[in-house]
Amino acid sequence: MSWPRRSVALLENWPLPLRVLPAVLWSALIWLLSARPGSGSGSAWHVSLLLNGGHFVLFAGLAGLLAIAARARSLRADLLVWGAAVAWGALDEYHQAHVPGRDCSLLDLATDAAGAAFAVHALRALHARSPRARRGLVVAALLGAIAVGFSTFI
């Protein structure tokens, strides 16, 4: 068994409160990062690219932690995990609309959704080793790159 599979299996065997705690802490991290006031001025493109890419990474992490907490193994569970991460992304964008110097962006939400999809497909590919899951992983990564690109340059 590969180390990623062993690591996920180890985490999935933790008691429920310990499996949920990392996802709760990760959600709090996202919320705290979103509460930071923006500068109000435009950033250089490379800074903007890094910040927009952070959405992908943060929500991939959240979806991965949620999937581990839920022991997601079915399509229904994967969709629930993805939906929960996207719902947190929507709430996060709403929250940002009320933070000075920040705004609510549908492109950021699309990037969040792509990151969550990437994590769900990564765990599916890890568990099932299916070509379909690996294709989904590539599609989610491409959609994330497109969303980050649009958020950065449009």
PyRosetta script that sets phi, psi and omega in degrees:
from pyrosetta import init, pose_from_sequence

init()
pose = pose_from_sequence("MSWPRRSVALLENWPLPLRVLPAVLWSALIWLLSARPGSGSGSAWHVSLLLNGGHFVLFAGLAGLLAIAARARSLRADLLVWGAAVAWGALDEYHQAHVPGRDCSLLDLATDAAGAAFAVHALRALHARSPRARRGLVVAALLGAIAVGFSTFI")
pose.set_psi(1, 134.0)
pose.set_omega(1, -178.5)
pose.set_phi(2, -71.6)
pose.set_psi(2, 159.2)
pose.set_omega(2, -178.1)
pose.set_phi(3, -62.4)
pose.set_psi(3, -36.2)
pose.set_omega(3, 177.2)
pose.set_phi(4, -63.4)
pose.set_psi(4, -40.5)
pose.set_omega(4, 179.5)
pose.set_phi(5, -66.0)
pose.set_psi(5, -41.0)
pose.set_omega(5, 178.0)
pose.set_phi(6, -63.4)
pose.set_psi(6, -41.0)
pose.set_omega(6, -178.6)
pose.set_phi(7, -64.4)
pose.set_psi(7, -45.8)
pose.set_omega(7, 179.5)
pose.set_phi(8, -64.7)
pose.set_psi(8, -43.1)
pose.set_omega(8, 179.4)
pose.set_phi(9, -61.3)
pose.set_psi(9, -40.0)
pose.set_omega(9, 178.3)
pose.set_phi(10, -62.9)
pose.set_psi(10, -46.9)
pose.set_omega(10, -179.6)
pose.set_phi(11, -64.7)
pose.set_psi(11, -37.4)
pose.set_omega(11, -178.9)
pose.set_phi(12, -69.3)
pose.set_psi(12, -17.5)
pose.set_omega(12, 178.7)
pose.set_phi(13, -90.2)
pose.set_psi(13, -3.1)
pose.set_omega(13, 175.7)
pose.set_phi(14, -67.4)
pose.set_psi(14, 156.1)
pose.set_omega(14, 173.7)
pose.set_phi(15, -61.1)
pose.set_psi(15, 152.3)
pose.set_omega(15, -175.1)
pose.set_phi(16, -49.6)
pose.set_psi(16, -48.9)
pose.set_omega(16, -178.6)
pose.set_phi(17, -59.0)
pose.set_psi(17, -36.2)
pose.set_omega(17, 178.8)
pose.set_phi(18, -74.4)
pose.set_psi(18, -29.8)
pose.set_omega(18, 176.8)
pose.set_phi(19, -71.7)
pose.set_psi(19, -34.5)
pose.set_omega(19, -176.4)
pose.set_phi(20, -80.4)
pose.set_psi(20, -32.0)
pose.set_omega(20, -174.6)
pose.set_phi(21, -54.0)
pose.set_psi(21, -46.8)
pose.set_omega(21, 179.1)
pose.set_phi(22, -60.1)
pose.set_psi(22, -38.0)
pose.set_omega(22, 178.6)
pose.set_phi(23, -66.3)
pose.set_psi(23, -38.8)
pose.set_omega(23, 178.3)
pose.set_phi(24, -65.8)
pose.set_psi(24, -44.9)
pose.set_omega(24, 179.0)
pose.set_phi(25, -64.8)
pose.set_psi(25, -38.4)
pose.set_omega(25, 178.4)
pose.set_phi(26, -65.3)
pose.set_psi(26, -40.7)
pose.set_omega(26, 177.0)
pose.set_phi(27, -62.1)
pose.set_psi(27, -40.8)
pose.set_omega(27, 178.1)
pose.set_phi(28, -64.5)
pose.set_psi(28, -38.0)
pose.set_omega(28, 177.0)
pose.set_phi(29, -61.5)
pose.set_psi(29, -45.8)
pose.set_omega(29, 178.4)
pose.set_phi(30, -58.5)
pose.set_psi(30, -45.4)
pose.set_omega(30, -178.6)
pose.set_phi(31, -62.1)
pose.set_psi(31, -44.2)
pose.set_omega(31, -179.9)
pose.set_phi(32, -65.2)
pose.set_psi(32, -40.1)
pose.set_omega(32, 177.3)
pose.set_phi(33, -64.8)
pose.set_psi(33, -35.9)
pose.set_omega(33, 179.4)
pose.set_phi(34, -73.4)
pose.set_psi(34, -21.1)
pose.set_omega(34, -178.1)
pose.set_phi(35, -81.8)
pose.set_psi(35, -9.2)
pose.set_omega(35, 179.6)
pose.set_phi(36, -73.6)
pose.set_psi(36, 127.5)
pose.set_omega(36, 179.6)
pose.set_phi(37, -62.2)
pose.set_psi(37, 143.3)
pose.set_omega(37, 176.4)
pose.set_phi(38, -80.4)
pose.set_psi(38, 166.8)
pose.set_omega(38, -178.8)
pose.set_phi(39, -78.6)
pose.set_psi(39, -20.6)
pose.set_omega(39, -179.2)
pose.set_phi(40, 81.3)
pose.set_psi(40, -12.8)
pose.set_omega(40, 177.9)
pose.set_phi(41, -109.7)
pose.set_psi(41, 157.7)
pose.set_omega(41, -179.5)
pose.set_phi(42, -67.1)
pose.set_psi(42, 145.4)
pose.set_omega(42, 178.1)
pose.set_phi(43, -99.8)
pose.set_psi(43, 159.9)
pose.set_omega(43, 172.5)
pose.set_phi(44, -60.3)
pose.set_psi(44, 152.8)
pose.set_omega(44, -174.1)
pose.set_phi(45, -59.7)
pose.set_psi(45, -36.5)
pose.set_omega(45, -178.2)
pose.set_phi(46, -71.1)
pose.set_psi(46, -31.9)
pose.set_omega(46, 175.5)
pose.set_phi(47, -69.7)
pose.set_psi(47, -43.6)
pose.set_omega(47, 178.2)
pose.set_phi(48, -62.0)
pose.set_psi(48, -40.6)
pose.set_omega(48, 178.1)
pose.set_phi(49, -61.7)
pose.set_psi(49, -42.8)
pose.set_omega(49, 178.9)
pose.set_phi(50, -64.7)
pose.set_psi(50, -44.7)
pose.set_omega(50, 180.0)
pose.set_phi(51, -65.2)
pose.set_psi(51, -42.5)
pose.set_omega(51, 179.1)
pose.set_phi(52, -68.5)
pose.set_psi(52, -37.2)
pose.set_omega(52, 175.7)
pose.set_phi(53, -64.8)
pose.set_psi(53, -27.7)
pose.set_omega(53, 177.0)
pose.set_phi(54, -60.8)
pose.set_psi(54, -32.6)
pose.set_omega(54, 176.6)
pose.set_phi(55, -59.9)
pose.set_psi(55, -46.2)
pose.set_omega(55, 179.9)
pose.set_phi(56, -58.2)
pose.set_psi(56, -49.4)
pose.set_omega(56, -177.0)
pose.set_phi(57, -65.8)
pose.set_psi(57, -45.8)
pose.set_omega(57, -178.2)
pose.set_phi(58, -61.8)
pose.set_psi(58, -42.1)
pose.set_omega(58, -176.9)
pose.set_phi(59, -82.9)
pose.set_psi(59, -22.3)
pose.set_omega(59, 169.1)
pose.set_phi(60, -66.1)
pose.set_psi(60, -43.2)
pose.set_omega(60, 177.7)
pose.set_phi(61, -61.4)
pose.set_psi(61, -43.6)
pose.set_omega(61, 179.7)
pose.set_phi(62, -62.6)
pose.set_psi(62, -47.6)
pose.set_omega(62, -179.3)
pose.set_phi(63, -63.9)
pose.set_psi(63, -39.1)
pose.set_omega(63, 178.0)
pose.set_phi(64, -62.8)
pose.set_psi(64, -43.7)
pose.set_omega(64, 178.9)
pose.set_phi(65, -67.2)
pose.set_psi(65, -38.4)
pose.set_omega(65, 176.7)
pose.set_phi(66, -64.4)
pose.set_psi(66, -41.0)
pose.set_omega(66, -179.8)
pose.set_phi(67, -64.8)
pose.set_psi(67, -40.0)
pose.set_omega(67, 177.7)
pose.set_phi(68, -66.1)
pose.set_psi(68, -42.9)
pose.set_omega(68, 179.7)
pose.set_phi(69, -61.9)
pose.set_psi(69, -38.4)
pose.set_omega(69, -177.5)
pose.set_phi(70, -86.0)
pose.set_psi(70, -6.7)
pose.set_omega(70, -173.5)
pose.set_phi(71, 52.8)
pose.set_psi(71, 45.4)
pose.set_omega(71, -175.7)
pose.set_phi(72, -63.0)
pose.set_psi(72, 123.8)
pose.set_omega(72, 177.9)
pose.set_phi(73, -135.4)
pose.set_psi(73, -4.5)
pose.set_omega(73, -178.1)
pose.set_phi(74, -118.7)
pose.set_psi(74, 164.2)
pose.set_omega(74, 177.2)
pose.set_phi(75, -59.9)
pose.set_psi(75, -41.0)
pose.set_omega(75, 179.7)
pose.set_phi(76, -61.4)
pose.set_psi(76, -45.0)
pose.set_omega(76, 179.2)
pose.set_phi(77, -65.0)
pose.set_psi(77, -40.9)
pose.set_omega(77, 177.8)
pose.set_phi(78, -61.1)
pose.set_psi(78, -42.9)
pose.set_omega(78, 179.6)
pose.set_phi(79, -65.9)
pose.set_psi(79, -37.8)
pose.set_omega(79, 177.0)
pose.set_phi(80, -65.3)
pose.set_psi(80, -42.0)
pose.set_omega(80, 178.0)
pose.set_phi(81, -63.1)
pose.set_psi(81, -48.1)
pose.set_omega(81, 179.4)
pose.set_phi(82, -60.6)
pose.set_psi(82, -45.1)
pose.set_omega(82, 179.6)
pose.set_phi(83, -62.2)
pose.set_psi(83, -39.4)
pose.set_omega(83, 178.6)
pose.set_phi(84, -65.3)
pose.set_psi(84, -41.7)
pose.set_omega(84, 178.7)
pose.set_phi(85, -66.0)
pose.set_psi(85, -41.8)
pose.set_omega(85, 179.3)
pose.set_phi(86, -67.5)
pose.set_psi(86, -38.3)
pose.set_omega(86, 176.9)
pose.set_phi(87, -61.9)
pose.set_psi(87, -41.0)
pose.set_omega(87, 176.6)
pose.set_phi(88, -64.4)
pose.set_psi(88, -36.7)
pose.set_omega(88, 176.8)
pose.set_phi(89, -63.7)
pose.set_psi(89, -40.8)
pose.set_omega(89, 178.4)
pose.set_phi(90, -65.1)
pose.set_psi(90, -43.9)
pose.set_omega(90, 177.8)
pose.set_phi(91, -63.8)
pose.set_psi(91, -39.0)
pose.set_omega(91, 177.7)
pose.set_phi(92, -62.4)
pose.set_psi(92, -43.1)
pose.set_omega(92, 178.4)
pose.set_phi(93, -65.3)
pose.set_psi(93, -40.3)
pose.set_omega(93, 176.2)
pose.set_phi(94, -61.4)
pose.set_psi(94, -43.9)
pose.set_omega(94, 178.0)
pose.set_phi(95, -58.6)
pose.set_psi(95, -44.4)
pose.set_omega(95, -178.9)
pose.set_phi(96, -63.1)
pose.set_psi(96, -29.0)
pose.set_omega(96, 179.3)
pose.set_phi(97, -63.1)
pose.set_psi(97, -19.4)
pose.set_omega(97, -178.2)
pose.set_phi(98, -106.3)
pose.set_psi(98, 8.5)
pose.set_omega(98, 178.5)
pose.set_phi(99, -102.6)
pose.set_psi(99, 128.9)
pose.set_omega(99, -178.8)
pose.set_phi(100, -55.0)
pose.set_psi(100, 132.8)
pose.set_omega(100, 178.6)
pose.set_phi(101, 79.3)
pose.set_psi(101, 2.2)
pose.set_omega(101, 179.4)
pose.set_phi(102, -115.5)
pose.set_psi(102, 163.7)
pose.set_omega(102, 176.9)
pose.set_phi(103, -142.9)
pose.set_psi(103, 168.1)
pose.set_omega(103, 178.4)
pose.set_phi(104, -93.0)
pose.set_psi(104, 127.0)
pose.set_omega(104, -175.5)
pose.set_phi(105, -130.8)
pose.set_psi(105, 123.9)
pose.set_omega(105, 175.4)
pose.set_phi(106, -67.7)
pose.set_psi(106, -29.5)
pose.set_omega(106, 176.7)
pose.set_phi(107, -67.3)
pose.set_psi(107, -36.8)
pose.set_omega(107, 174.7)
pose.set_phi(108, -63.6)
pose.set_psi(108, -41.4)
pose.set_omega(108, 178.6)
pose.set_phi(109, -63.9)
pose.set_psi(109, -38.8)
pose.set_omega(109, 176.8)
pose.set_phi(110, -63.0)
pose.set_psi(110, -38.6)
pose.set_omega(110, 177.4)
pose.set_phi(111, -66.4)
pose.set_psi(111, -40.4)
pose.set_omega(111, 176.0)
pose.set_phi(112, -59.1)
pose.set_psi(112, -45.6)
pose.set_omega(112, -178.5)
pose.set_phi(113, -63.8)
pose.set_psi(113, -40.1)
pose.set_omega(113, 178.7)
pose.set_phi(114, -67.0)
pose.set_psi(114, -39.2)
pose.set_omega(114, 177.0)
pose.set_phi(115, -63.4)
pose.set_psi(115, -42.6)
pose.set_omega(115, 178.1)
pose.set_phi(116, -63.5)
pose.set_psi(116, -41.8)
pose.set_omega(116, 178.7)
pose.set_phi(117, -63.7)
pose.set_psi(117, -39.6)
pose.set_omega(117, 178.8)
pose.set_phi(118, -59.0)
pose.set_psi(118, -47.3)
pose.set_omega(118, -179.1)
pose.set_phi(119, -64.5)
pose.set_psi(119, -42.5)
pose.set_omega(119, 179.6)
pose.set_phi(120, -61.2)
pose.set_psi(120, -44.6)
pose.set_omega(120, 179.2)
pose.set_phi(121, -69.1)
pose.set_psi(121, -34.2)
pose.set_omega(121, 178.3)
pose.set_phi(122, -63.5)
pose.set_psi(122, -44.4)
pose.set_omega(122, 178.5)
pose.set_phi(123, -69.2)
pose.set_psi(123, -36.2)
pose.set_omega(123, 176.6)
pose.set_phi(124, -62.6)
pose.set_psi(124, -45.2)
pose.set_omega(124, 179.2)
pose.set_phi(125, -64.3)
pose.set_psi(125, -35.7)
pose.set_omega(125, 179.2)
pose.set_phi(126, -66.8)
pose.set_psi(126, -42.1)
pose.set_omega(126, -178.3)
pose.set_phi(127, -79.2)
pose.set_psi(127, -47.3)
pose.set_omega(127, -171.1)
pose.set_phi(128, -93.4)
pose.set_psi(128, -21.8)
pose.set_omega(128, -175.7)
pose.set_phi(129, 53.7)
pose.set_psi(129, 37.1)
pose.set_omega(129, -177.3)
pose.set_phi(130, -95.1)
pose.set_psi(130, 143.3)
pose.set_omega(130, 176.2)
pose.set_phi(131, -60.8)
pose.set_psi(131, -32.3)
pose.set_omega(131, 179.4)
pose.set_phi(132, -63.4)
pose.set_psi(132, -42.4)
pose.set_omega(132, 178.6)
pose.set_phi(133, -66.0)
pose.set_psi(133, -38.3)
pose.set_omega(133, 178.1)
pose.set_phi(134, -66.7)
pose.set_psi(134, -37.8)
pose.set_omega(134, 176.1)
pose.set_phi(135, -64.5)
pose.set_psi(135, -41.3)
pose.set_omega(135, 177.8)
pose.set_phi(136, -61.3)
pose.set_psi(136, -35.6)
pose.set_omega(136, 177.9)
pose.set_phi(137, -62.9)
pose.set_psi(137, -45.0)
pose.set_omega(137, 179.3)
pose.set_phi(138, -65.2)
pose.set_psi(138, -44.2)
pose.set_omega(138, 179.6)
pose.set_phi(139, -61.8)
pose.set_psi(139, -44.7)
pose.set_omega(139, 179.6)
pose.set_phi(140, -63.2)
pose.set_psi(140, -39.3)
pose.set_omega(140, 178.1)
pose.set_phi(141, -64.8)
pose.set_psi(141, -42.7)
pose.set_omega(141, 178.4)
pose.set_phi(142, -64.7)
pose.set_psi(142, -43.6)
pose.set_omega(142, 177.8)
pose.set_phi(143, -62.3)
pose.set_psi(143, -38.8)
pose.set_omega(143, 176.6)
pose.set_phi(144, -63.0)
pose.set_psi(144, -43.8)
pose.set_omega(144, 178.9)
pose.set_phi(145, -62.9)
pose.set_psi(145, -40.5)
pose.set_omega(145, 178.1)
pose.set_phi(146, -64.7)
pose.set_psi(146, -45.5)
pose.set_omega(146, -179.4)
pose.set_phi(147, -63.6)
pose.set_psi(147, -42.9)
pose.set_omega(147, 178.1)
pose.set_phi(148, -63.4)
pose.set_psi(148, -42.1)
pose.set_omega(148, 178.5)
pose.set_phi(149, -61.3)
pose.set_psi(149, -46.7)
pose.set_omega(149, 178.3)
pose.set_phi(150, -63.2)
pose.set_psi(150, -42.8)
pose.set_omega(150, -179.6)
pose.set_phi(151, -62.4)
pose.set_psi(151, -33.8)
pose.set_omega(151, -176.4)
pose.set_phi(152, -80.4)
pose.set_psi(152, -43.7)
pose.set_omega(152, -168.7)
pose.set_phi(153, -107.1)
pose.set_psi(153, -5.8)
pose.set_omega(153, 179.4)
pose.set_phi(154, -105.3)
pose.dump_pdb("model.pdb")
